[in-house]
Amino acid sequence: MGILDILKRRPNIEGAIGHYNLGSWWANTFTKAEQNYIDATCSWVIRGPYRALYSSTTGSQTVASFLFGLAGWFKKSSDRHLARRLLTKAEELLGSGIFDRHFLYSEMIPIYYPDRDKEEDALANAIRACEMQIAIEKEAASAFRRAWERDELPSHRGFKQLAIIREKEKNYSEAIRLSRTAFQRGWAGDWEKRIARCERRETKLKRAINKDSHPNGGCL
């Protein structure tokens, strides 16, 4: 078989996968059935000419932002195994752009967290994504303010989800710390309500612990 025969047999991948030269990864990562399913959901992935999108915050679309944006189409329980593979590749190709990093970790959280009771590493991966997003929040806040030309900031999924996790663990002091930090930094959210609720629960928990430790009120 000659080289021309091989080229004739090679599938012609267009769309975003072809635009970003991801053909080999696409073929090796997804089964034919999965490829067809993704294509049926988002036909621009492998068919027809593809034009990278432009965002007022992120600028021209990068390969990483294409991948984590695509992952957002597959958040259903039956689809998240596909989204996880897309996110893994997105993180591998992640550049230094602050918005790409901020939004990648934001997209990871709702992909991993819902499967915390079914997938062994899901909760750990969700927490890691929260922590990674929080670690760059100062840089992200500055970038948002420059891009929007105003002080208001959007919500911050990393702060919110990690505060929820710590509150569920009854680690109220950490939930309060996260909420206060997010509030002080200016990220949108119901931080004051969360802080007040966690303070009440923390006080109630401490009273219960003290009561269990001293069932007779400390009297002999």
Secondary structure, 3 states (H helix, E strand, C coil): CCHHHHHHHCCCCCHHHHHCCCHHHHHHHCCHHHHHHHHHHCHHHCCCCCCCCEECCCEECCHHHHHHHHHCCCCCCCCHHHHHHHHHHHHHCCCCCHHHHHHHHHHHHHHHHHHCCCCCCHHHHHHHHHHHHHHCHHHHHHHHHHHHCCCCCCECHHHHHHHHHHHHCCCHHHHHHHHHHHHHHCCECCHHHHHHHHHHHHHHHHHHHHHHHCCCCCCC
